Amino acid sequence: MLRDEFEGRLWADHHHVFSEQVAALFADTALVFRRLSARLYDAPWERSERKARSN
């Protein structure tokens, strides 16, 4: 069996799992940036209103 045939077969067998894992990595990274951005740009006056409403 040639090298290209072997690697092509591995790719054909596992590309879906690999693609899902890469997509999950990007989704988790995006979530981290959204949370950091929300924390960084959170308005202090909105934060105190939320605390007052929850009590």
C-alpha positions as CSV (number, residue, x, y, z in Angstrom):
1,M,0.0,0.0,0.0
2,L,1.3,3.4,-0.9
3,R,1.7,6.2,1.6
4,D,-0.9,8.4,0.0
5,E,-3.4,5.6,-0.1
6,F,-2.8,4.9,3.6
7,E,-3.1,8.5,4.7
8,G,-6.1,9.1,2.4
9,R,-7.9,6.1,4.1
10,L,-7.2,7.5,7.6
11,W,-8.5,10.9,6.6
12,A,-11.6,9.3,5.1
13,D,-12.3,7.3,8.2
14,H,-11.7,10.1,10.7
15,H,-12.3,13.5,9.1
16,H,-15.8,13.9,10.6
17,V,-14.5,13.4,14.2
18,F,-11.6,15.8,13.5
19,S,-13.9,18.4,12.1
20,E,-16.2,18.2,15.1
21,Q,-13.3,18.6,17.5
22,V,-12.0,21.6,15.6
23,A,-15.5,23.2,15.6
24,A,-15.8,22.6,19.3
25,L,-12.4,24.2,19.9
26,F,-13.4,27.3,18.0
27,A,-16.8,27.4,19.8
28,D,-15.1,27.2,23.2
29,T,-12.6,29.9,22.2
30,A,-15.4,32.2,21.0
31,L,-17.2,31.6,24.3
32,V,-14.1,32.6,26.2
33,F,-13.8,35.8,24.2
34,R,-17.5,36.7,24.6
35,R,-17.2,36.3,28.4
36,L,-14.0,38.3,28.6
37,S,-15.5,41.0,26.5
38,A,-18.7,41.1,28.5
39,R,-16.7,41.4,31.7
40,L,-14.3,44.0,30.3
41,Y,-17.1,46.2,28.9
42,D,-19.7,45.7,31.5
43,A,-21.1,49.1,32.6
44,P,-20.8,49.7,36.4
45,W,-24.2,51.4,36.6
46,E,-25.9,48.4,35.0
47,R,-24.1,46.1,37.4
48,S,-25.4,47.9,40.5
49,E,-28.9,47.9,39.1
50,R,-28.8,44.2,38.6
51,K,-27.7,43.6,42.2
52,A,-30.4,45.9,43.6
53,R,-33.1,44.1,41.5
54,S,-31.9,40.6,42.6
55,N,-32.1,41.5,46.4
